[in-house]
Amino acid sequence: MTFRSAGRFCAAAAWAWVGWGSRVEAEVLVSNLAKDVRAASPMGNNPNSHTPPVGKLWYWAAQSFTTDDATYSLVSIEVVVGDGSDDPVPAVIAELYADNKGAIGAFITSLTAPDLSGAASARTFTPDAPVTLDPGARYWFLLGVAVPDEGVFSWAYAASNDFIGPGYITGYADSSDSGTNWNYGTDFPYFIQVNVSISSDSDGDGIEDIDDVCCDTPLGTAVDSQGRPVGDLDLDCDNDLDDYAIFSRGFTGPLTGSGPCP
């Protein structure tokens, strides 16, 4: 592993299961995984990452990407990572953030990290909660190690700024103090591939229409993994307390329609 200079420390369609329970057809929003490797940055202590000296700083990194003019559901993010320490195994921080005027902004969700042992290769991170990617928006995928005594790994970056897909790979960010301060740049982005599905969640409850048995629940309604309102014991797509409220006025429910999903 090498260190980046000048303020930087150096060094196709498929079915997929996502962590929140839906099966979706994934497509690539943007990718540079097929490009040549320039080097890798160690997420952890430098310069001796596997036997860190006491008092040294710990490094995090982030790579941004931008959507085109469509709305998507995030399926997974692939990055070229590896060289994870064996003892201890890295306590990986993997998170998605919104953009704030070209810088890392508000937290969106964490992602589940794969095994990072062995030589660096494309590994898949899956979001811990449903994420809708807005049109023309920039996002930041961040990787790091939780605390200095909980392992290290590397994240490789490309030898060019080229990429494929309808989206865009934009700037990167490096931090030498675990995310307190960031240095931003554009040349030689980290390897990243963003896998998405076309968003089709008509009622905005976080359940894709393909899996949603109640496609018109009111905004903000708590639903189960099938999109059915919590408390819907008679299976008419509304909460049974709502049924009682309208029954007392001479109606039998449901409170709202439950027509077929688009």
N, C-alpha and C positions, 0 to 999 in steps of 0.2 A: 504494500500500500504506500502511496506517495501523498504529498501535500500540494494543494493548489497554491499558486503564487498570486501576487498583487491583491492581497486581502482575502484570498481564498485558500483554504488548506487543501493540499494536493493528495495526491496519491497516484381477422377474418370471421365469420358468424359461427356461433356455437351455442349449445344449450348450457346453462350454468345454474347451479343452486346458490342462492344468496343466504346470508346468515339469518335473515328475518323470515325465512320460510317459503318464499315464492320461487318457482322455476320460470326463468325468463330467457328469451333468445337474446344473447349478448352480441353486440357489434362494437367495433373499435371506433372510439371518438377520436383518439390521437395516439400515435406510437412512434418511438424512435428506437425500439428494441433491436431492429435489424442493422443499426449503424455500428461503425467500428468503435471499439473501446479506446478511450484515451488514458484513463487511470481510474482510481477509486479513492474515496475518502473514508477514513475510519470513523464510525460513529462510536466515540469513546475517547479514552485518554490518549494523548500524543506526547512524545513520539514513540513510546514503547507500549503499544496498546494492550498486549496480552499480559504484561507485568507492569501495570501502571505505577509510576512513582507517586509518592504522596504529595498532595497539594497541586497537581497539575489540573489544567482545565479540561472539561469534557465537551465534545463537539456534537452538535446536531446539524441537520440540513433539511432543506425543503425545496420542492420543485413545483412550479406553478404550471397550470394549463388553462386554456380558455375554450369555452364552447362556441359553436357557431350560432345560427339563428333558430335552433330547435330546442325544445325542452326534453330532457332525458332523465331517466332513473339510473343512478349509479349501481353497477353490478359488482365491479371489482377494480382494483388497481394493481398492475404488475410492475415490478421494478427489479433491476439486476442487483441482487444483494447476496451476501454469504460471508464466509470466513468467520462465522460466529464462534466465540470462545466456548470451550467445553466446560470449564469450571471457573466461574459460574456461567451458566447459560444466560445470554443477554436478556435483561428485562426491557423489552422493546416498547418504545413509545411510537405509535403509528396513529396519526390524526389528520383529519381534513379540516381546513379553515377556509373561510371566505376571504376575499381580497379587500384591502382598505387602501385605496389610492396607490396601488402598486406594491403594497407591503402586506405582510401577513395580518389578517384581520380577526374576525370573531370565530371561535370554535364552532364546528358543525357536528362532527361525530368522531369517535375513535374507530379503528379498524383492527380486526384480528390478524395477528402476524403469523406467518408459517414458520416452520423450522428453518433456521438460518445457518445450520452447520454445513460444512463442505465448501467447495469452491463456489465463487459467485456465479449465479445463474438467475434467470427470470423466475421470480417467486410471486405468488398471488396473495394479496391482502383483501379481505372482504369487510365491508362496512358493518358495524354493529347495529345500525338502525337505518331505515329507509332514507335515502337522500335524493332529492330532486335537484338536478342541475339546471339552472335558469339559462335562457338564451343570452348569448353574448356576455357571459359572466366569467371572471377569473377565479380559480380556486388554488389552494396550496396544499400539497401533500407533504406532511412533515414526518421525519424519522429521527429517533434519538434513543438514548439509553437512559433509563429512569434515574439511576444514581451511580456514582463512580465504581462501586464494588459489585455491580450486577451485570458484568459481561460487556463484550464489544462485538461489533460486526462491521462490514464495509458496504458502501453503496457506490457502484460504478457510475461513471459519467462518460458521455459520448465525445467522439473526436470531431463532431460537426454539429451544426444547429438544425440539420435536416430532420424532417418527420413526415409521416403520412397520416391521412384521415381528415375529416371535415373540421375538426377542432385545431387548436394551436398549442404548441409547447412554447411557453414564454419564459420568464426569468427564473433564476434559482436564488436560494438564500442559504448562507452558512452562518452558524453561531458558534463561538468558542466559549460561551458561558451558559450552556444549557438553555438557550432561547431567551435570555434576558436582552441581548443585543444581537442584531442581525446585520450581515453584509450582503448586499444584493448585487447580482450580475446577470449577464445574458449569454456569454459565450460558453460552449461546452456544457449543455444542460445535463442533469442527471437522467439516467435511463428511466423511462416511465411509459406505460401503456394504460390508457383509461378505457375500460370496457363498460358499455352502457346498454340500456334498452330504451326504446321510444316510450316516453311516459304515457301511460294510459290509465290513470287513476282519476276517474271522472268526479268522484265526490271528495277527493283530497284527504282520505282517511289513512293513507299509507299502504293500502292494499291494492295491488294492480287489478284492473278490471277482470283479467283472466282468472283470478283467484277469488274475486269479490262476489259473494252471494247477495249482497245488499248494496247496489251501486249508487244509491242516492241518499245515503244517510246524511243528516244535517251536519254542516261544518262544525268540528270540535267534538263530535260524538265519540266516546270511547268505544272501540270495537275490538273483537277478537281476531285471531289469525285468518278467519274467513271473511272478515269485513262485517260480521253481524254485531249489532249493538250489544254491549255488555248488559245483561239483564233481560234479554229477549227470549224468555222461556217458551213462548208460544210460536216462535219462529216466523213472525210476520214482519221482521226487519225494523222494529222499533222497541224501545225500552218498555217493559211491562207497566211501569209507573205511568208512562204516557198513555198506554191502553186504558188504564183505570181512569185517568183524567178525562178522556173523551167518552168512555163508557158512561161516566156519571152525567154526561150531557146528552146521552141517548144514542151515541155512536158505538161501533164495535171495533174500530181500528182496521188497519194500522193508521198511525198518525200521519205518515207520509207514504207516498206510493212506493212500490218495490218492483218497478218494471225491469225488463232485462237489461244487462249491461251493454254498453255500445259495442 
